[in-house]
Amino acid sequence: MELNELAIKVNDFIQTQGGYWEPAWMLAALTEELGELSRSLQMFHNIRDNDISHRSSKAFNNVEEECGDIFFALLCLTNSIGIDLEKTLLNTVKKYKQRNTVL
């Protein structure tokens, strides 16, 4: 599935839920999800005490779930302000390729 197709799916879902939040609230949600990913990665790499075994499938699943939550939150934010995330990401890859060839 193309990224733009995923953006449409997210948009369709959000529209059934009453629409997008204000951008500041979506940024707050994205920030919250990033914190949750940080915590899950720390648990996965056994950096902090937890009840999940180091590098267990449960720990990996937590990291995977948080990555999905971040991606969803980012698609919500970009959809709501009219950013084509697929185009933007391709431009970013191009930028990094150019930057790395110069070095």
Secondary structure, DSSP 8 states (H G I E B T S, - for coil): --HHHHHHHHHHHHHHTT----HHHHHHHHHHHHHHHHHHHHHHTT-S--SS-TT-HHHHHHHHHHHHHHHHHHHHHHHHTT--HHHHHHHHHHHHHHHHHH-
